Amino acid sequence: MVVFKGSSIASGKILAAQGAVQSFLEENDNNKAIYISLSNKSGSSFMNSITNKSQLSVITSDHSNTNEVEQFLTPIIGLKLIEELISQGSQNLLIVLDDVMQHHFMEKAVFEKANQPFSPVNIINELYQRSGIFDQYEMTTLVMLDNANVGEQFLIDQINLEKSIDSLADHIVNFTTEESKLTQKYLP
C-alpha cells in the first residue's frame, strides 16, 4: 500500500496519482484501475485525465446530495467491484482511494448513529488485506490522505488515523505545497 499525504491544496498529490494510474494502464491492456472518491468533481476530473477510460472505473458520491450512509457505502461498493473484477479474471489491479480523512469521519458518524463500536481504518484494513501478490491476481492500493488541519475537535482522530495508515503503508510520499510546485513540472 502506497500513501500520498498532504493538504488538499497540494495539487501534486492528485497529479501524481493520475500519472501513476495512466502509466499503470498503459503497461498492459488487461490492467484495471478503480478510483474511489467522496466527490463527484474529483471523480470526473480524474476520469478526464486518463486516456485509457475503458480500463478505469470511477466510484464517487456527491457529499452535498447524499447522506452519510450513502457516502459510507461508496468505498464498500469499490470493494465489491474489486471482487467482481477478480472473479472475471482481472490479474493486475490498481486501487486509488481518495478522501480518506473525509471517509473516516463519515464512517465514524455512521457507527455512532448505529450505536456500534468504531474501529478506525475499517476500509483501509480491507484494502490492505486485498493488496499484494496472490495466486490469481496482483493488487496495489494508493491511499490519498489529506492531512490538513481538521480542527481541534477532530485532531486526535486525525492523528490516530494517520498513525494507523502509516503502520500499514509500504511507502509514504509526503506532499507539501512547496514540494507540489516542484513536482508539477515533472508530472503529465
C-alpha positions as a LaTeX table, in Angstrom:
\begin{tabular}{lrrr}
\hline
Residue & $x$ (\AA) & $y$ (\AA) & $z$ (\AA) \\
\hline
Met1 & 0.00 & 0.00 & 0.00 \\
Val2 & 1.30 & 3.42 & $-1.01$ \\
Val3 & 0.16 & 6.54 & 0.83 \\
Phe4 & 0.17 & 10.03 & $-0.67$ \\
Lys5 & $-0.07$ & 12.51 & 2.21 \\
Gly6 & $-0.55$ & 16.24 & 2.02 \\
Ser7 & $-3.05$ & 19.02 & 2.24 \\
Ser8 & $-5.96$ & 19.05 & $-0.16$ \\
Ile9 & $-4.44$ & 22.11 & $-1.81$ \\
Ala10 & $-1.20$ & 20.25 & $-2.54$ \\
Ser11 & $-2.14$ & 19.54 & $-6.15$ \\
Gly12 & 0.94 & 17.44 & $-6.82$ \\
Lys13 & $-0.72$ & 14.61 & $-4.90$ \\
Ile14 & $-3.61$ & 14.15 & $-7.33$ \\
Leu15 & $-1.39$ & 14.74 & $-10.37$ \\
Ala16 & 0.99 & 12.05 & $-9.15$ \\
Ala17 & $-1.94$ & 9.66 & $-8.65$ \\
Gln18 & $-3.26$ & 10.41 & $-12.15$ \\
Gly19 & 0.20 & 9.83 & $-13.60$ \\
Ala20 & 0.57 & 6.54 & $-11.71$ \\
Val21 & $-2.81$ & 5.30 & $-12.96$ \\
Gln22 & $-2.11$ & 6.38 & $-16.55$ \\
Ser23 & 1.29 & 4.63 & $-16.55$ \\
Phe24 & $-0.19$ & 1.51 & $-14.96$ \\
Leu25 & $-2.97$ & 1.28 & $-17.55$ \\
Glu26 & $-0.54$ & 1.83 & $-20.43$ \\
Glu27 & 1.66 & $-1.08$ & $-19.26$ \\
Asn28 & $-0.92$ & $-3.71$ & $-20.20$ \\
Asp29 & $-4.35$ & $-3.64$ & $-21.83$ \\
Asn30 & $-5.59$ & $-6.09$ & $-19.19$ \\
Asn31 & $-4.69$ & $-3.86$ & $-16.24$ \\
Lys32 & $-7.66$ & $-2.36$ & $-14.41$ \\
Ala33 & $-7.82$ & 0.66 & $-12.10$ \\
Ile34 & $-10.52$ & 1.82 & $-9.72$ \\
Tyr35 & $-10.70$ & 5.38 & $-8.38$ \\
Ile36 & $-12.89$ & 5.78 & $-5.27$ \\
Ser37 & $-13.79$ & 9.25 & $-4.04$ \\
Leu38 & $-16.41$ & 11.02 & $-1.98$ \\
Ser39 & $-16.51$ & 13.83 & $-4.52$ \\
Asn40 & $-18.15$ & 13.72 & $-7.94$ \\
Lys41 & $-15.99$ & 16.66 & $-9.01$ \\
Ser42 & $-12.79$ & 14.74 & $-8.17$ \\
Gly43 & $-14.11$ & 11.67 & $-9.92$ \\
Ser44 & $-14.92$ & 13.39 & $-13.19$ \\
Ser45 & $-11.62$ & 15.30 & $-13.10$ \\
Phe46 & $-9.74$ & 12.05 & $-12.52$ \\
Met47 & $-11.62$ & 10.27 & $-15.31$ \\
Asn48 & $-10.96$ & 13.12 & $-17.76$ \\
Ser49 & $-7.22$ & 12.93 & $-17.09$ \\
Ile50 & $-6.96$ & 9.24 & $-18.11$ \\
Thr51 & $-6.76$ & 8.22 & $-21.77$ \\
Asn52 & $-7.47$ & 4.50 & $-21.20$ \\
Lys53 & $-11.00$ & 5.11 & $-19.88$ \\
Ser54 & $-12.23$ & 1.58 & $-20.64$ \\
Gln55 & $-9.73$ & 0.24 & $-18.09$ \\
Leu56 & $-10.76$ & 2.70 & $-15.34$ \\
Ser57 & $-13.79$ & 2.54 & $-13.05$ \\
Val58 & $-14.69$ & 5.63 & $-11.04$ \\
Ile59 & $-16.88$ & 5.33 & $-7.96$ \\
Thr60 & $-18.00$ & 8.56 & $-6.30$ \\
Ser61 & $-20.73$ & 10.05 & $-4.18$ \\
Asp62 & $-21.73$ & 13.67 & $-4.08$ \\
His63 & $-21.39$ & 14.73 & $-0.45$ \\
Ser64 & $-23.71$ & 17.68 & $-0.97$ \\
Asn65 & $-26.56$ & 15.49 & $-2.28$ \\
Thr66 & $-26.13$ & 12.18 & $-0.41$ \\
Asn67 & $-26.48$ & 11.19 & 3.20 \\
Glu68 & $-23.75$ & 9.77 & 5.44 \\
Val69 & $-24.79$ & 6.18 & 4.84 \\
Glu70 & $-24.51$ & 6.52 & 1.06 \\
Gln71 & $-21.09$ & 8.11 & 1.45 \\
Phe72 & $-20.09$ & 5.36 & 3.87 \\
Leu73 & $-21.07$ & 2.77 & 1.25 \\
Thr74 & $-19.05$ & 4.34 & $-1.59$ \\
Pro75 & $-15.74$ & 2.57 & $-0.77$ \\
Ile76 & $-17.61$ & $-0.64$ & 0.05 \\
Ile77 & $-19.03$ & $-0.58$ & $-3.48$ \\
Gly78 & $-15.43$ & $-0.23$ & $-4.64$ \\
Leu79 & $-14.52$ & $-3.38$ & $-2.66$ \\
Lys80 & $-17.35$ & $-5.27$ & $-4.33$ \\
Leu81 & $-16.12$ & $-4.13$ & $-7.74$ \\
Ile82 & $-12.63$ & $-5.42$ & $-6.87$ \\
Glu83 & $-14.13$ & $-8.83$ & $-6.06$ \\
Glu84 & $-16.08$ & $-8.80$ & $-9.33$ \\
Leu85 & $-13.01$ & $-7.91$ & $-11.40$ \\
Ile86 & $-11.01$ & $-10.68$ & $-9.75$ \\
Ser87 & $-13.79$ & $-13.20$ & $-10.36$ \\
Gln88 & $-13.82$ & $-12.14$ & $-14.03$ \\
Gly89 & $-10.11$ & $-12.90$ & $-14.29$ \\
Ser90 & $-8.50$ & $-9.48$ & $-13.86$ \\
Gln91 & $-4.96$ & $-10.16$ & $-12.81$ \\
Asn92 & $-3.47$ & $-6.75$ & $-12.14$ \\
Leu93 & $-5.40$ & $-4.07$ & $-10.25$ \\
Leu94 & $-4.59$ & $-0.57$ & $-9.02$ \\
Ile95 & $-6.97$ & 0.96 & $-6.50$ \\
Val96 & $-6.90$ & 4.68 & $-5.63$ \\
Leu97 & $-8.83$ & 5.64 & $-2.50$ \\
Asp98 & $-9.19$ & 9.42 & $-2.27$ \\
Asp99 & $-10.79$ & 11.48 & 0.51 \\
Val100 & $-9.64$ & 9.04 & 3.21 \\
Met101 & $-9.93$ & 11.54 & 6.05 \\
Gln102 & $-13.43$ & 12.56 & 4.96 \\
His103 & $-14.47$ & 8.91 & 4.70 \\
His104 & $-13.04$ & 8.24 & 8.16 \\
Phe105 & $-15.23$ & 10.91 & 9.74 \\
Met106 & $-18.25$ & 9.77 & 7.71 \\
Glu107 & $-17.68$ & 6.18 & 8.82 \\
Lys108 & $-17.36$ & 7.26 & 12.44 \\
Ala109 & $-20.63$ & 9.23 & 12.25 \\
Val110 & $-22.47$ & 6.21 & 10.82 \\
Phe111 & $-21.13$ & 3.92 & 13.55 \\
Glu112 & $-22.08$ & 6.43 & 16.26 \\
Lys113 & $-25.62$ & 6.76 & 14.89 \\
Ala114 & $-25.94$ & 2.97 & 14.91 \\
Asn115 & $-24.53$ & 2.79 & 18.46 \\
Gln116 & $-21.81$ & 0.43 & 17.23 \\
Pro117 & $-18.18$ & 0.33 & 18.34 \\
Phe118 & $-15.95$ & 2.13 & 15.89 \\
Ser119 & $-12.65$ & 0.79 & 14.66 \\
Pro120 & $-10.73$ & 3.33 & 12.60 \\
Val121 & $-9.47$ & 2.40 & 9.16 \\
Asn122 & $-12.01$ & $-0.38$ & 8.54 \\
Ile123 & $-11.93$ & 0.24 & 4.79 \\
Ile124 & $-8.16$ & 0.73 & 4.84 \\
Asn125 & $-7.75$ & $-2.68$ & 6.52 \\
Glu126 & $-9.98$ & $-4.27$ & 3.87 \\
Leu127 & $-7.87$ & $-2.80$ & 1.07 \\
Tyr128 & $-4.64$ & $-3.71$ & 2.86 \\
Gln129 & $-5.73$ & $-7.34$ & 3.14 \\
Arg130 & $-6.51$ & $-7.50$ & $-0.58$ \\
Ser131 & $-3.28$ & $-5.75$ & $-1.64$ \\
Gly132 & $-0.28$ & $-7.78$ & $-2.67$ \\
Ile133 & 0.68 & $-10.60$ & $-5.00$ \\
Phe134 & $-1.62$ & $-13.62$ & $-4.87$ \\
Asp135 & $-2.11$ & $-16.73$ & $-7.00$ \\
Gln136 & $-4.97$ & $-15.25$ & $-9.01$ \\
Tyr137 & $-4.14$ & $-11.54$ & $-9.04$ \\
Glu138 & $-1.90$ & $-8.66$ & $-8.00$ \\
Met139 & $-3.33$ & $-5.54$ & $-6.41$ \\
Thr140 & $-1.74$ & $-2.26$ & $-5.40$ \\
Thr141 & $-3.59$ & 0.29 & $-3.29$ \\
Leu142 & $-2.85$ & 4.01 & $-3.39$ \\
Val143 & $-4.35$ & 5.92 & $-0.47$ \\
Met144 & $-4.77$ & 9.69 & $-0.73$ \\
Leu145 & $-4.65$ & 11.15 & 2.77 \\
Asp146 & $-5.40$ & 14.82 & 3.31 \\
Asn147 & $-3.56$ & 15.80 & 6.46 \\
Ala148 & $-4.66$ & 19.40 & 6.63 \\
Asn149 & $-5.71$ & 20.74 & 9.99 \\
Val150 & $-9.22$ & 19.44 & 10.65 \\
Gly151 & $-9.73$ & 21.44 & 13.82 \\
Glu152 & $-9.09$ & 20.74 & 17.45 \\
Gln153 & $-12.24$ & 18.65 & 17.87 \\
Phe154 & $-11.03$ & 16.06 & 15.33 \\
Leu155 & $-7.27$ & 16.35 & 15.83 \\
Ile156 & $-6.91$ & 13.17 & 17.92 \\
Asp157 & $-8.89$ & 11.18 & 15.34 \\
Gln158 & $-6.73$ & 12.58 & 12.56 \\
Ile159 & $-3.50$ & 11.70 & 14.39 \\
Asn160 & $-4.72$ & 8.18 & 15.18 \\
Leu161 & $-5.85$ & 7.57 & 11.61 \\
Glu162 & $-2.53$ & 8.78 & 10.23 \\
Lys163 & $-0.62$ & 6.51 & 12.64 \\
Ser164 & $-2.75$ & 3.52 & 11.67 \\
Ile165 & $-2.31$ & 4.14 & 7.96 \\
Asp166 & 1.41 & 4.81 & 8.36 \\
Ser167 & 1.81 & 1.46 & 10.13 \\
Leu168 & 0.23 & $-0.37$ & 7.17 \\
Ala169 & 1.96 & 1.56 & 4.39 \\
Asp170 & 4.75 & 0.08 & 2.32 \\
His171 & 5.68 & 3.55 & 1.11 \\
Ile172 & 4.64 & 7.07 & 2.14 \\
Val173 & 5.02 & 10.10 & $-0.12$ \\
Asn174 & 4.57 & 13.45 & 1.61 \\
Phe175 & 3.35 & 16.36 & $-0.49$ \\
Thr176 & 3.73 & 19.87 & 0.84 \\
Thr177 & 2.67 & 22.97 & $-1.02$ \\
Glu178 & 6.30 & 23.76 & $-1.83$ \\
Glu179 & 7.05 & 20.19 & $-2.96$ \\
Ser180 & 3.92 & 20.27 & $-5.12$ \\
Lys181 & 5.20 & 23.26 & $-7.05$ \\
Leu182 & 8.44 & 21.41 & $-7.77$ \\
Thr183 & 6.70 & 18.13 & $-8.58$ \\
Gln184 & 4.17 & 19.62 & $-11.00$ \\
Lys185 & 6.75 & 20.33 & $-13.67$ \\
Tyr186 & 7.66 & 16.62 & $-13.83$ \\
Leu187 & 4.15 & 15.23 & $-13.97$ \\
Pro188 & 1.88 & 14.79 & $-17.01$ \\
\hline
\end{tabular}
